Amino acid sequence: MKKKLTERQLRRFYRMLSVRMTDFDCGRHCAPQNNDVPHCCDQEKVVPLLFKNEYKWQREQGAFWQKMPIQTKADKKLVQDICSYNVFAVCPGAQDCRRTRRALVCRLFPFEPFIDDRGCVLGLVYLGGKNGDCSLMGKSQRIYNPTYIRNCIRVWQELVDTFPDEKDMYIHESRKRKRRVARMGETVRFFK
């Protein structure tokens, strides 16, 4: 049976992740280098992936989020390749952002979970991939609100417990990261 997020979970996750991540607005920090658009909100580079129940819940509160329009063959393939419980969506953009309407993906950025082989979230690591433009990448844990970090870990644990495919993917990604870092003679540093 496929699991889904309940409205109660979503409300709790949104509340937990509404605490300030840092003492400064990171979007205002990086936007001047990107045509006044924060890198994480640049719809030319990033398309948020929402859980279907989250998207439905957001839509019940108004038309802030819309399904991503399919304009190219690449868009169509992207949409076809996602998990059955996700949907690509777009918001009005950084200039019209309503922080209370931000999706989980926005609230969790720039982190992903670092998970052991049993599926236990040990901590947070910076997202892999093409996120190097984010001005937070590589920064020390000291700049982050400890409550935000703890809440992220709790939310991620519940997400991977709810969605076994997510758990499997992050176990795989954590193993890959561990091997990659070990080849450099280091251990994975994660926020906890």
N, C-alpha and C positions, 0 to 999 in steps of 0.2 A: 504494500500500500504506500502510495506517495504521501509524504507529509506536506504540511503547509503551515505558514505563519498565521497565527490568529490575530485578530484585532487587538486583543489584550497584550500579546507579545509586542506587536508593532508599537503600540502606545508606550509600553515600558522601554523598549529599545530607543525610541525617539527621545523620551525623557532622559534616559541615561546618557545618551550621546549629545544632549543639548548643552552640557557643560563646556566651557571654553577649553579648546585644545591647548592654546598657547596664550600668553599675555598680550599678543599682538595679532593683528589681522594679516595672516600670511598672504591672502589674496591681494591686499593693497601693496604688499612687499614685492610680489613678482609681476603683477599686472603691467607696470610701466615698461617692462622688457618684452611685452607681448601685446602690443596695440591696446593697452588698458583692459585686457581680459586676463584674469587669473588662468594659469596653465591648466588647472584641473577643471575649469569651466569652459574651455575653448572647444566649442562644438565642431570645429574643423579637425580636432585631434582626438576628442573623447566623446564617446556615446555611453551614457550611464546604463548599467544593467540592473534592473529592478527585479525583485521577486514578484511573480504574477499577483499574489495576494496583496503585496505591498502596493503594486500599481493600481489594482482594483480599489483598495482602501484609499489611496491618494485621489483617485478619480471621483470617489464618492464625496470628497471634500471640495471638489472643484476641478476646473480644467487646467491646472498648473502643469501637470505632466501629460504628454501626448506620446503615442507610439511613434517610434522613429519612422519617418517616411522612407519608403524603399524607392531609391532613385536609380540605382545601378545594379548590375549583376553581382558585384561584390557585396552590396548591401543585402541582396537577396540571399546569397550564400551565408553571410554572417548571421542573418536571422534564422536560417534553416539549421545552422550548426549549434545553436545554443541549447541548453538543457530545457526540458519541457516545463520547468517551473520558473523560468526567467523570461523577461521581455526587455528589449532595447527601447529606451524612451528618451525623450528630449524635454527640456524645461524651457521657459522663456529666455534663459541665458543670465549671465552674471549681472547685467545691468538691471534686470528685473527680479533678481533673486529674493525670495521670501524665505529667510533662514528656517522658519518653522516648517516649511514644506520640503526642505531638502530630504532626499532619499537616504537610505542606509549607506549606499555606496559613497555618497558625498560626505556623510558624517564619519565614515571609517577611513577615508583617504587621508594620508598616503600609506596606510598599513594593511598588512595581511597577517594571518596567524602563522606562527611557527608551531607545528604539531608533532607530537611523538607518534610512534607506530601504533599506539592504542587509540589515538584520536584525541588525546588530551592537549589542549592549547597551553603551551608552556610560556608563551609570550607573543609579542608583536615584532615583526620585521618590516622594513620598508618594502613596498611593492617592487616586484621585479619588472622587467620589460622596459617600455619606452616612457618612463616617468622622470627621466633625468632633469627635465626643465623645472620641476617643482623645487622651490627654494628651501623646502624642509628636508629634502632627501639628504641623508648622511649626518644630519644634526644630532647633537647629543640629547640623551633623554632628559637632561636638566631643563630644556626649554618647554617641555610638555607638562601639563597639569597632571599630577599623579592620579587624581580621580578619573580623569578622562582615560588614561592608560588602563586602569583597573576596569572601568566600565567597558572599554573596547574588548578586553580579554573575555569578560563575562558574556558580552553579546556574541562574539565569535564562537565561544564554546557552545552556546545555545544554537547558533546557526548550523554549525557542523554536526551537532547532535540531531538537529531537525532534518537536515538534508545529507543523507549518506554519500551522495555523489560529490558534494562539496568536501566532505571529510576525506574521501579517497583522493580527491584532487590535491588538497592541501597537504596530506600525508606525503604524496608523491613529490610535490613541490618542495616540501621541507627536507625530504631525503636528498633531492637534487642540490639544494642550497648547501646542505651539510657536506656533501661530497665535494662540491665546488670550493667551498671554503677550506676544507681539509687539504685539498691539493695545494693550497697556498700556505699550509702549515698553521692554520688558525682554527678557531672554533667559532661557531655562529654566535654573534652577539644579538640578543633580543631584549626588548623592553618588557619588564614585568612589574 
